Amino acid sequence: MKKNIFSIALAATMLAFGSCTDVLDVDPRQSLTVDQALADVNGFNGIALTMYGRLRNFGYYGQTMMIAPEVLADNVLMIANTGRYIGEEVNQDRAHMQIWNTAIWSAINDANIILGGVDAVPGAEATKNRLKGEAHFVRALTHFDFARIYGYEPNREVNGFNLSTIVRTTPTLAFSDADLRTRSNIVQVYEQIEADLLAAIDLLPPVAMGSGAGVYRATRGAAQALLARVYLYWGRNDRAAALATQAMATVGLTENGTGLIEPADYRAAFNSFPNPESIFEIEIRQVDWSTVDGVNNSMSSLTSNAFPNAQFIASASRELIASMEEGDARMAAWEPTTRAGFAGPVFASNKWRGAKGEFLENLPILRGSELFLIRAEARQKLGDNAGARADLNALRSKRNLPAVDAGLTGNALFEAILQEKRVEFAMEGHRFFDLKRNGLAIRKHRGLPPVPFNDYRILSFLPQAQIQLNPDLVQNPGY
């Protein structure tokens, strides 16, 4: 049926969580009815596990959201032509992040199923609240990612175009329930994301940064950190600074950076599980992959030569390496090497080395260091140059770098913060978005022309099949 375009039927959800968790002692899994599967809180916990599992999809955080924003800007040099990311590196027409036809809609529906039904079943109230908080968090994260790929940020609209993504907040329990909707405007989407994260903060427990399996699910600190990021994108800098401060206290960070990893441990942190700085981390286990997923699609295979059969198609750009300061502990994240068929030195990532097994590792999505950079940028934009410098220096002290010049202010300070984030989060999916959300041209490397902010290629395109199916779905300008 054509109405399955969002892949959000409950039947698919039930089959998926029946195969990945043992919380339900009912056989066969394929014969579960909705009433059986959702008879108590354990059934909804199974839905939550499936919801988290969708985040590691290779079309989402498993690969695309981590590497594509780096390739689209100036952090990644493609060193082999396998047909992947070649167009993105030169910003070709329709070579962009494309997550519309992925499992993300199913993750949103999982969240809506939990929110729509968990209160009505037997189970501990604390467990129900946690599940609802997790659902609010994932629904906010997924809508936010759609919004920043397919729309502008509030007050950054080009030629008045203000459409964002479709918002879904009610569950679809059967194919017959699926409907075709219009895109909401940017502010409507951000207001929904804000509401979800505020609800999540109230419902979720506090968990210390890097504290074992606790960061593999949403926590209060994760919701606060994500909301701080959202407010920064939104231009609500006072709120971004306030939420970053709250998140620091929740996860165990002090004003001077105590709690962040020490300089000598930067590389090792990405080969520890969880990462000691993780506030929210996607766990990937061997059973979550088929036998070829690692070599074909993992961040490890694409960005590192740690294993002989790695693809190793993406290197740090030479401009990124050249921009790093002498003594920076983050140089340990890069391994100078060579690549057959590519002239000159290249740099393999030491962040993604498959330390859990061949090509296998977790993916930190929210890290403590981001909170200092969110607050630094928010403070700089509010005119608090001293506070911005203090946050920047707190992070730099943990990366073996000296304090920035005490007189650094204005745009020079803003660029210093942007550069710090470029280096800190290289290969973690921030660079393109940090330029876009500030209304800047997308900076490029190796002499490629920048992409002006008013160029249509700033936004991704909606798949043509969806446009043809849904007459109310408006395509982005230029496509």
N, C-alpha and C positions, 0 to 999 in steps of 0.2 A: 504494500500500500504506500501511496505517496506520502501519507502523513507521518511516516516514520523518519522523516528527514532529520529530526533532532535525536534519534536513537534513545528515546526516553521511555519506552514502554516498560512497565513494571516487570513483565515476564523476563526480559533480558537482565534486569537488575537481579532478580531472584536467582536465575541460573548462575550469574557471575559470582554472587556472594556465597552460593552453595558450594562452589568449587574452590574457594580460597579461604574458607574458615570452617572450623569444626564446632562452632557455638551451637548449632542445631543438631540434635540427635534424632533426625527424621530421615528415613530412606524410602525410596530413592529421592535424591535432591530434585531431580527433574519433575517429580510429580507433586511438589509442594504447591498447595493453594495459597492464595493471598492470606486467608484467615489463619492457616497453619503457620506460615512463615512469620507473620507479624502478630502472633498470639501473645508475646510478652516482650520485655525489654531486650532479651537476648536476640530476638529477631531483628530489632532495630539496630543493635550493635553490629550485626552482620551486614546490614545496609551501610553502616558507617565505614566498616572495613573496606567494602567495595568502593565507596566514595573516595576514600584515601587512595585506593589502588589505581583509580583512574588518573590521578595526578601524575603518576610515573609513566604514563603513556608516552611513547617516543615522539608523538606529535604534539606533546605538551611539555611538561617539565623534564621528562626523560631525556629530551634532546633539544627540541625546537626553542623553547623559552630560555634555554641556557646559552645556546650558541648563536642562534640567528640574530639577536640584538647586537652581538659583538661583530658579526660578519657585516651586517648592514651599515656599521659605522667604521671606526678606524682601528679596532683592536685586533683583528684577525686577518691573516694572510692565507689565502687558499693556495696550497702547494701541490695539489693533485686534482685532476679533473675526473671525478667519478660521476659527474652530473649533479652533484649536490652542492648547493651554496655558491656555485659559480656565478649565477645570475644575481644573487643577493650581494655578492662582493662589489659588483659594479652597478647595483641598484637598477637593474633592468625593469621594464614594465612588467608588472605582475610577479616579480621576484621579491617576495616579502614574506613575513610571517603569515601563515594561513592555518588558523586553528578552528575555523567555523565548522568544518565537517569532522570533528573529532569527538572523543568521549566526554568532552567537557559538559555538553548539554546533559549527558547522563549523570554526571557528578552533581549538577544543579538539581536534577530531578531526585537523585538520592537524598540530597539535603531537604528538598521539599517534602518528600515522603516522611522523613524523620520528624520534621517540624509539624507536619499535618496529622501525625498519628501517634507519636510515642506517649503523649500524655494520657491516652485512653487505655493503655495496656498495664497489666500488673508489673511491678518492679520498683526498686528503690528510687525515691525522689531525687537523690543526689546523682544517680546514674542517668536518669532522664534529663536532668539539667545539663549534665556534661555532654550528653549526646546532642541536645538542642544547641548548646554553645558551639560544638564542633560543626554542626550543620550550618549555623549562621556564619561561622568563619569561612568554611569552604565555599559557601554561596557568595560571600563577599569577594573572596580571592578570585574566583572564576569570572564573575561579572566584571571585576576590575581589569582582569587581563583582556577580556573582550573589549572593554571600553578603551584601553590604551593602545590597542592594535587597530581598531576600526574607527576610532573617533579622536577628535582633539581633546585637550584638557579644557576645563571651564576657563573662560576669558581668553582662550588662545585660538578661537575659531577663525578660520580663513574664509573670507567672503560670506560670513554669516552662517556657514554650514555647521549645524549643531547636533546632528543625529549621532547616536552612539550605538549601543547594542540593544537587543531585545531583552527585556527583563521578565524573568519567570520566578514567581514566588508561591505557586500552588502546584501540587503534585499531579502528574499525569499517570493514571493507574491502568489505562488501556489505550490501545491505538485510537479507539473511537473518541477518546477525550482530547487528543492532540488538536491544537488549533494553530492557525497562522496569524502571527502578530506583526505589528509595525515596530520599528525601532523607536526606543525612547530617546529623549534628548539628553544631552550630556549631564545637565544638572539633576535631572530625574534619576539617572543611573547612579551618580555619586551620592545622592541622598539615600538611595536604597542601600548602597554599600556601607555608608555611615551608620544607618540604622541597624544593619546586620552586625557590624563590628561592636557597636555600643551594647547590643544585646549579648553578644558573645563575651565581652569583658565581664558583664555581670554574672554570667552563668558558668564560666570556666574557672578551674582552679589555678593558683599560681604554681609555676614549676621553674626551678632554677635553670639558668642557661647551661646547656651541655650535659644535663643530668640524666643520662641513660635513656631508656625507652620513652620517658615522659615527653621528650620533644618530638617523638614520631607522631604525636597527635596534637591537635590544637590546644593551646593553653591561654591563660589570661595574658601573659606577656607577649605571646604571638599575636593575639588580637590587638593589643595596644601598639605593638610595633608596626603591624600592617596598617592600622588606622593612622599612625604618624606618617607613614609613607603616602597614604591616600591624601591626607591633608596637605602634604608638600606638593603633590601633583595638582591639587585643587587650588593652590595659592593661599590657603588658610594657614599662614606661617605661624601665627601665635598658637594655634591649636596643634600644629605639627610639633613645635617645640615642647608644648605641654605634654603631649602623648609620648614623645620620645623620653622625656624625663620620667614619666610614670612607668614606662616599660623598663627603663634602666633599674629603677628601684625594685620592680617585680622580679626581674631575672637575676639580680645580684651584681650589678655594675655600679661602680662609684664614679664620682665626678672626674677624678684624675685618670680614669681608665683601668683601675684595678678590677680584675675579673677577665679582661681580655687576655689572649694568649701572649706569651713572651716572645721576643723576636726570634729566638732560636727554634721556636716550636711551630712557626708558621706552616712550613711544608708538612710536618708530621700531623698537624691538625686536620688536614684534608685526607689523611690516611688513617684517621681514627673515627670510630663510630659509636656515638655521634661525634661530630666535630665539637670541640670544647666551647666554641662560640655559638653553637646552634641554638636558636630560639624555636625554630620549626624546621624539621628535616624530613625529607621523604626517604623512607626505608625501602631498600630493594634487596630481596633475598633471591637465592638461586632458583627457588621454586617459582618465582615470579616471571622468569624468563624461559623462553624455549632455548633449544641448544644453539641457535644461531643469532639470537638477539644481541648478545654482547659484541661479537665481532662485527656485526652488520650495523648496529645502531647506537651503541653506547657512547657516552661522552669520552670514556677511556679510549676506545678504539679510534674515534675520529680525531682526538687532540693529542694523543700520546703514542710513543713507540715502545711502551713498557713491555709489550708482548710481540713476538716475532710476526704474528699474523694480523697485527693491528693495521687498520687502514691509514691512519696518520695523515689526514688530508688538510688539517687546519693548524697553522702555527700562529704564535703571537706575531703581530706585525712588528717590523723592525722599528717603526716609529714609536710603538708602545714601549719596547725595550729601551730605546734611546731616551725616552722621556723620564725614565726612572732615575732617582737620585743615587749617588754612590753610597753604598752601605745599607740600602733599603733591604730589610729582611725579606721582602716579597720577591726579590730576585730569585730566591730559592724555589719559587713556584714555576720557574722556567729552566729548561735543560737545553743548552746549545747543542745542536746535533746537525745531521745532514739528512736529506731525503732524496733517494734515487730519482733521477729525472728532473730535479729542481736545482737550479744553480744557486750557490751561495749558502750561507748559514741559515738555519731555521731554528725554531724554539718549540720544543715539546712541552706540554703542560705537565707539571708535577702535582697539580690539584687532582687530576683524574687519572690515576694509575692502576685502578682495579685492585685495590688493596684487600678487598674482601674475598677475592677469588678472581679467576681470569676475567677481566673487563668489568668486574662487579664492584660497585660502591654505592654509598648513599649520596643524596643530593641535598646539601644545606640550602634552604630557600630564604630564611630570615636569620641573619647573624648579628651578634651584638655590636660589632663595629659599625654597622649601618646606622645605629641609633645616634652615635656621635656625629656622623656626617649629615644625617637628617637635621639634627638640632643645629649643627654649625651653619648649614645653608639657610635654615629658617631664621636663625638669629641674624645672619648677615643681611638678609632681605628686610628684616625689621629694624636695621640700623644698629644692632648690638654687635659691633665689630669685636669688642673685647671678649664677649661670650663666645662668638664664633671662633675666634682664635684659640680660646681655651679648649673648646671641643676638638678642634683640629689637632692641637698639640697633644691632647690626651691620647688620641689614636696614634699619632706619630711617635710618641714615646714608647709605644709597644711595637713599633716597626723599625726601631733602631735609627730614628731620624731626629734631627734637632728641631727645636721649636721654630715656627715661622717668624719672620721679621715682626717685631712688636709694632711697627707702624703700618702693617699691611691692612688696607681698608678697601671698601668699594668693590669695583669690578675685579681688581687684582686679587682680592681676597676670595671673591666668588670663583674665579678661575682656579685658584689654589685648591679650593674645596672640590671643584669638579675634577681636577687632576687627581686628587687623592682618591676619589671614588673610582676613577678610571683604573687606577693601579690596583686598588684594594679588591675590586670585584671583577677584574678581567676574567673572562670565561664563565661568568655567573649570570649573564643576561641583563645587565643594567645600562650599558653604554648608549645604545640607540635611544632608549627611553629618557635618559638624563638630558640628552640634547633636545629631543622632541618636546618634552614637557616644559622646557625653558624657552621655547619658541626660537631655538637656534637652528642654523643650517646644520645638516648632518655632516660631520667632519669625516674625511676619508684619508687613506694612506696611499703610498706609492704613486703620487701624482694624479690620482683620480679626482674628478671635480666634486666638490661638496654638493649636497642636495639641498637647495634652498627650502626654507620652512614653508613657503607658499606653493611648493611643487606638489602635485597630486600624489607623488610616490611616497610622501610622508605617511599616508594612510594605506593600509592594506585594502584589498578588494573583497567584496562578497562573492562567493561562487555563483557563476551564472545560472547553474541549475536551480539555486535557491531563488534567484530573481525571477526566473521563469515560472517556478512553482507558486510563489507568493506575490501576487500583483501589488501588495501593499509594502513590499520590501524595497526600499530605495537604495540604489547603488551609490557608492562613494564617488565624488566628483573626479572626472578624468578617465574613468574606466568604461 
